Amino acid sequence: MPKSYETILVNNDDGVVTLTLNRPEKMNALTGPMMQEITDALEEIDLDESMRVVVITGVKNAFCAGADFGWAGSTDGPGAGVAGERNYRRMVLGLQERLRVFPRPTIAAVNGHALGLGFWLAMLCDFVVASPSARFGIPQIRYTHPNGGSIKSMIEFVPHRWAVYHLLTGEAITPEQAERFDMVNKVVPKEQLLPEAYKLAGVMKEKDPVILRYLKRSIWREKYLSYAEAIDLDNMQSAQVSVMRKAMGVTGPSGLEAMRAEKSKARRR
């Protein structure tokens, strides 16, 4: 990946890309330009078929402390005024849509605070692995109204009564609670955080990239569809996968052939 960035670090290790938020002096809080850099990096990754999985984490002891209100709330800087607010909202929406339906598997390795937009960023990933020092939440009630889709993330991934509790109190969610709420896939000791994320990345790297692309798209769409609509989408996406595999020259058996091979193998056992 030739491009360099000011607020993130991007490293590609044999198809597993680690995207590290790199503003340690601000606990990796997000500015508009930082969100644009993350979006640009994802665009660049998407153009390279050899990059198969993305792991997102933060430097030092924070994942992402949320929005940098020093930037977004300034009176004379790039985030100032109506135009600044409009640009900030555009960057939030741009990153959200890019990450939500990103065609590669994404793994959040949450090494510390994931608050506000940091919580939103982690929840947009397909998998979440957390360390015992991780803290999740929307603390904005202490000083402002939450923004950028963080409320939606809370009510989407946390049981309703607890979502209301944590939104209205601003109290952080511990890793133990996050496991109980099924917000995270696993909590591991801090020294095992990235190895665990890379272990999962290794599993996902072996999956068919075309099937993954369409399956991820189906998962997000079907959350809001009826069963009948979901069945129609499944059938359409399955046909598109077959066409795309041929067009991209993907080798290996089709889904139907693979199922037949598995059944044949099971019968021989």
CORHUVEN-V782414 format. One record per residue. N is the residue number from 1. PHI is phi in radians with two decimals (none if undefined). BURIAL is I if it has 16 or more other ideal C-beta (glycine too) atoms within 10 Angstrom, else O. D_CENTER is the distance of its C-alpha to the mean C-alpha in Angstrom with 2 decimals. Layout:
N|PHI|BURIAL|D_CENTER / N|PHI|BURIAL|D_CENTER
This chain:
1|none|O|19.97 / 2|-1.27|O|22.87 / 3|-1.28|O|21.39 / 4|-1.88|O|21.27 / 5|-2.24|I|19.42 / 6|-1.58|O|20.70 / 7|-2.04|I|17.80 / 8|-2.37|I|15.36 / 9|-1.97|O|16.35 / 10|-2.22|I|15.39 / 11|-2.31|O|16.94 / 12|-1.89|I|17.31 / 13|-2.09|O|18.97 / 14|0.97|O|20.22 / 15|1.61|O|17.24 / 16|-1.78|I|14.56 / 17|-1.72|I|13.12 / 18|-1.76|I|12.36 / 19|-1.88|I|11.08 / 20|-1.90|I|12.72 / 21|-1.21|I|13.09 / 22|-2.29|I|16.90 / 23|-2.29|I|18.78 / 24|-1.05|O|20.33 / 25|-1.19|O|23.13 / 26|-2.09|I|20.85 / 27|0.94|I|18.48 / 28|1.07|I|15.85 / 29|-1.11|I|16.13 / 30|-1.54|I|14.87 / 31|-1.85|I|17.61 / 32|-1.01|I|17.73 / 33|-1.04|I|18.48 / 34|-1.17|I|15.62 / 35|-1.10|I|13.09 / 36|-1.15|I|15.25 / 37|-1.15|I|15.12 / 38|-1.10|I|11.35 / 39|-1.07|I|11.80 / 40|-1.08|I|14.89 / 41|-1.10|I|13.47 / 42|-1.12|I|10.97 / 43|-1.06|O|14.14 / 44|-1.15|O|16.16 / 45|-1.09|I|14.10 / 46|-1.08|O|14.27 / 47|-1.40|O|18.03 / 48|-1.97|O|18.58 / 49|-1.15|O|18.72 / 50|-1.33|O|19.32 / 51|-1.56|I|15.78 / 52|-1.84|I|14.27 / 53|-2.50|I|11.14 / 54|-2.09|I|8.74 / 55|-1.90|I|8.59 / 56|-1.94|I|7.52 / 57|-2.58|I|10.32 / 58|-2.26|I|13.19 / 59|-1.32|I|16.89 / 60|0.99|O|19.56 / 61|-1.88|O|19.10 / 62|-2.39|I|16.18 / 63|-1.44|I|12.42 / 64|-2.87|I|12.71 / 65|-1.43|I|15.67 / 66|1.92|I|14.66 / 67|-1.41|I|16.55 / 68|-1.46|I|19.49 / 69|-1.23|O|22.28 / 70|-1.12|O|24.76 / 71|-1.51|I|23.35 / 72|-1.22|I|22.49 / 73|-1.78|O|25.65 / 74|-1.20|O|28.08 / 75|-1.69|O|31.30 / 76|-2.37|O|32.06 / 77|-1.68|O|28.92 / 78|-1.19|O|26.46 / 79|-1.74|I|24.63 / 80|-1.45|O|27.98 / 81|1.21|O|29.47 / 82|-1.10|O|28.61 / 83|-1.10|O|27.52 / 84|-1.12|I|25.16 / 85|-1.13|O|23.62 / 86|-1.10|O|23.34 / 87|-1.13|I|21.69 / 88|-1.11|I|19.19 / 89|-1.09|O|18.33 / 90|-1.08|O|18.11 / 91|-1.19|I|15.66 / 92|-1.08|I|13.39 / 93|-1.14|O|13.72 / 94|-1.09|O|13.40 / 95|-1.18|I|10.07 / 96|-1.03|I|8.81 / 97|-1.21|O|10.47 / 98|-1.17|I|9.58 / 99|-1.42|I|5.80 / 100|-1.05|I|6.61 / 101|-1.98|O|9.20 / 102|-1.05|I|8.47 / 103|-1.26|I|11.21 / 104|-1.78|I|10.13 / 105|-1.09|I|8.36 / 106|-2.15|I|5.27 / 107|-2.23|I|6.20 / 108|-1.57|I|6.12 / 109|-1.79|I|9.91 / 110|-1.55|I|11.09 / 111|-1.74|I|14.60 / 112|-3.05|I|15.93 / 113|-1.13|I|15.58 / 114|-2.22|I|12.35 / 115|-2.07|I|14.36 / 116|0.99|I|14.43 / 117|-1.17|I|11.86 / 118|-1.21|I|10.51 / 119|-1.10|I|10.16 / 120|-1.00|I|8.61 / 121|-1.12|I|5.93 / 122|-1.12|I|5.41 / 123|-1.22|I|5.99 / 124|-1.29|I|3.76 / 125|-1.34|I|1.90 / 126|-1.25|I|5.48 / 127|-2.26|I|7.23 / 128|-2.30|I|8.15 / 129|-2.00|I|11.33 / 130|-2.25|I|13.36 / 131|-1.69|I|16.72 / 132|-1.08|O|19.66 / 133|-1.53|O|19.41 / 134|-1.18|I|16.02 / 135|-2.42|I|16.54 / 136|-2.01|I|14.44 / 137|2.82|I|15.93 / 138|-2.20|I|17.19 / 139|-1.48|I|20.45 / 140|-1.09|I|21.45 / 141|-1.00|O|24.39 / 142|-1.23|O|26.31 / 143|-2.54|O|26.53 / 144|-2.89|O|25.00 / 145|-1.48|O|23.23 / 146|-1.02|I|19.41 / 147|-2.44|I|17.81 / 148|1.23|I|14.91 / 149|1.59|I|13.59 / 150|-1.18|I|13.30 / 151|-1.10|I|16.12 / 152|-1.00|O|14.55 / 153|-1.08|I|11.56 / 154|-1.13|I|14.39 / 155|-1.31|O|16.62 / 156|-1.39|O|14.10 / 157|-1.95|I|13.11 / 158|-2.11|I|16.35 / 159|-0.90|O|19.85 / 160|-0.90|O|21.74 / 161|-1.08|O|24.41 / 162|-1.32|O|22.16 / 163|-1.08|I|19.73 / 164|-1.08|O|22.93 / 165|-1.01|O|24.20 / 166|-1.27|I|21.32 / 167|-1.23|I|21.09 / 168|-1.44|O|24.86 / 169|-1.69|O|25.49 / 170|1.35|O|22.59 / 171|-1.22|O|22.74 / 172|-1.32|I|19.77 / 173|-1.66|I|18.38 / 174|-1.39|I|19.30 / 175|-1.02|I|17.64 / 176|-1.12|O|20.48 / 177|-1.15|I|19.82 / 178|-1.04|I|16.07 / 179|-1.15|O|17.30 / 180|-1.14|O|19.96 / 181|-1.44|I|17.71 / 182|1.07|O|15.49 / 183|-1.41|I|12.43 / 184|-2.17|I|11.86 / 185|-1.43|I|12.94 / 186|-2.84|I|15.22 / 187|-1.98|I|16.82 / 188|-2.32|I|18.69 / 189|-0.94|O|21.07 / 190|-0.96|O|19.78 / 191|-1.20|O|21.47 / 192|-1.73|O|19.75 / 193|-1.05|I|16.14 / 194|-1.19|I|15.41 / 195|-0.98|O|17.91 / 196|-1.17|I|16.24 / 197|-1.11|I|12.82 / 198|-1.25|I|14.97 / 199|-1.10|O|16.96 / 200|-1.15|I|14.17 / 201|-1.05|I|13.23 / 202|-1.10|O|16.97 / 203|-1.12|O|17.06 / 204|-1.24|I|14.45 / 205|-1.11|I|16.31 / 206|-1.47|O|19.35 / 207|-1.39|O|18.15 / 208|-1.10|I|19.54 / 209|-1.14|I|17.24 / 210|-1.24|I|18.87 / 211|-1.09|I|18.50 / 212|-1.02|I|14.79 / 213|-0.98|I|14.38 / 214|-1.35|I|16.47 / 215|-1.16|I|15.37 / 216|-1.06|I|11.75 / 217|-1.10|I|13.53 / 218|-1.15|I|15.96 / 219|-1.00|O|13.77 / 220|-1.20|O|12.44 / 221|-1.19|O|15.97 / 222|-1.28|I|17.87 / 223|-1.03|O|16.57 / 224|-2.03|O|19.02 / 225|-1.92|O|21.77 / 226|-1.30|O|24.98 / 227|-1.06|O|25.84 / 228|-1.08|O|28.15 / 229|-1.14|O|25.66 / 230|-1.15|O|23.06 / 231|-1.11|O|25.81 / 232|-1.07|O|26.67 / 233|-1.14|I|23.12 / 234|-0.99|O|22.93 / 235|-1.11|O|26.27 / 236|-1.15|O|25.44 / 237|-1.15|I|22.19 / 238|-1.08|O|24.15 / 239|-1.14|O|26.84 / 240|-1.14|O|24.53 / 241|-1.05|I|23.02 / 242|-1.05|O|26.62 / 243|-1.15|O|27.55 / 244|-1.19|I|24.60 / 245|-1.07|I|25.19 / 246|-1.19|O|28.78 / 247|-1.12|O|28.10 / 248|-1.59|O|25.79 / 249|1.22|O|28.25 / 250|-1.25|O|25.97 / 251|-1.54|O|28.35 / 252|1.84|O|28.61 / 253|-1.22|O|29.65 / 254|-1.20|O|28.40 / 255|-1.02|O|26.72 / 256|-1.13|O|30.16 / 257|-1.13|O|31.86 / 258|-1.13|O|29.38 / 259|-1.09|O|29.97 / 260|-1.11|O|33.68 / 261|-1.11|O|33.57 / 262|-1.11|O|31.76 / 263|-1.13|O|34.38 / 264|-1.13|O|37.16 / 265|-1.13|O|35.99 / 266|-1.12|O|35.81 / 267|-1.15|O|39.34 / 268|-1.37|O|40.69 / 269|-1.26|O|39.49
